[in-house]
Amino acid sequence: MVNARCEMKSYYKYELAQAAGVSTRTFGRWLKQQNEQLIQWGVTPQQQLLPPAAVQWICRQYGIDEGEL
């Protein structure tokens, strides 16, 4: 059987917060703790739209189901 996993795309922080079931403020605090790693992905603290590589890493880091996005 072929793996039906779809390719990740860019998402806004508020969309990831909704998928995680937390407020955008809480989600921002989570990301603040991972600032060094996010900078490596090219994400600044003020950036709202996150690139696919950062989204995939955040989903794995915080247990967000990628299927809900």
Buried (B, 14 or more C-beta within 10 A) or exposed (E): EEEEEEEBEEBBBEBBBBBBEBEBEEBBEBBEEBEEBBEEBEBEEEBEEBBEBBBBBBBEEBEBEEEEB
